[in-house]
Amino acid sequence: MTVMDAVAEAPDRAWWLQIAGEAADDLATDAVIRDQAGKTPYDEIARLREAGLLALLIPVEHGGGGAGWSTACAVVRKIAAADGAIGQVLGCHYLLSFSARFFGGAELAARLERESAAGQWCWGGGLTTREPRLTLTAGRDGRVVNGRQGYATGVLVADRLAVRATHADTGEPLAVLVDTADPGVVCGSDDGDTFGQRLAAGGSVEFDAVPVEDDAVLGPLSWDEDTPSPFSGLAAPTGRLVSAQICLGIAQGVLAEAREYTRAVHAPWPHTSPRDPYALTTYGELTVATFSATALADQALEALDGGLARGEDLTDDECAEITVLAAAAEAAASRAAHDATARALDVVGARSASSAYGFDRFWRNARTHTLYDPVDHRLREVGDYFLNGEHPPFTLPF
């Protein structure tokens, strides 16, 4: 029985954050050991499933937790502080499981949400344009997907994959949903052997005539003057803010562990004390950077919630404003994570190099996550909007 089986109505934000905090504490106890082992995180995802966190965004009437995106992002941040890779799996799951609402409409989303809640699905995959194209073609018994996706988050633990496939006849990019239990889906970890985010369950996926039902086509991913709607365009800033939460969680996690170490040993360097001016200044600078990036992300989340509430009444200009704010938040969070995970090692001192403490995992996780979507791209979008009023392109981080 999951946590949600015992809840009659939607819990509030505080309740979910308590559940997430307990799950994060659980993950933190053996985070160093699990990172070093690098095993597929079946047990970790089972912990999130048991806590009811996989169904958090699904409306109560469809069997889920009834929470909104602000709560979901706060949960991702807490989980990422304990384990950045599991935070990435959860954040990607939230974005992809919400994709039917962005691209397919309320009726399709409601059906998939009921099925996802009933089966406690974990969603993986990816809808970015970086991957080699998958092809959706007409087969003897219906439409099928063929091809190879070079890397996708969560594929090794996912029950369903949301992927980008090009329609063979029209060339239109579409978001489609496939069942990982189909024998034509072959997931591998060959492309997931990274120095960081080792537990993100990523890897390549081969699709060999994998069937796609009509109601498993989530919707179009093309972006021109005709499609999709501004509401569908909110998928991009939503993904950006999920990415920002992962970065912020990692930054907060390394600062918390470095603080505890410094307090425990009473000296970051030989013959010094925790009152050392350099240590205090460094902790102050990193705290300010992380707090500032967090405040910007929260501001962007508030704007996103407003945009989601407007639904199909949302305008292109409003979508652009939200997208730029989310891009700025992701850029700030990325820089905060880079700075915190590198400079926290300085205040810990030479002992931070010991593998027993695992301080390096924070830097490796932050660096690996941000390599897939460099901050310079976001800064260019923000600058172009500020200077020229140019709307950002529709791009997804996962």
Salt bridges, closest charged atoms under 4 A:
ASP26 OD2 - ARG47 NH1 3.32
ASP30 OD1 - ARG34 NE 2.84
ASP30 OD2 - ARG47 NH2 3.46
ASP35 OD2 - ARG198 NH1 3.66
ASP35 OD2 - ARG364 NH2 2.62
ASP43 OD2 - ARG47 NH2 2.93
GLU44 OE2 - ARG34 NH1 2.98
ASP83 OD2 - ARG34 NH1 2.78
GLU113 OE1 - HIS62 ND1 2.92
GLU113 OE2 - ARG101 NE 2.61
GLU115 OE2 - ARG111 NH1 2.61
ASP159 OD2 - ARG49 NH2 3.19
ASP179 OD1 - ARG160 NH1 3.25
ASP190 OD2 - ARG148 NH2 3.37
ASP191 OD2 - ARG148 NH2 2.64
GLU206 OE2 - ARG148 NE 3.19
ASP214 OD1 - ARG143 NH2 3.11
ASP215 OD2 - ARG111 NH2 3.30
GLU257 OE2 - ARG361 NH2 2.74
GLU260 OE2 - ARG259 NE 3.75
GLU260 OE2 - ARG263 NH1 3.38
GLU285 OE1 - ARG343 NH2 2.62
ASP298 OD1 - ARG77 NH2 3.10
ASP317 OD1 - HIS391 NE2 3.10
GLU318 OE1 - ARG310 NE 3.01
GLU330 OE1 - ARG240 NH1 3.33
ASP339 OD2 - ARG343 NH1 3.72
ASP360 OD2 - ARG364 NE 2.85
ASP373 OD2 - ARG240 NH1 2.25
ASP373 OD1 - ARG378 NH1 3.03
GLU381 OE2 - ARG378 NH2 2.64
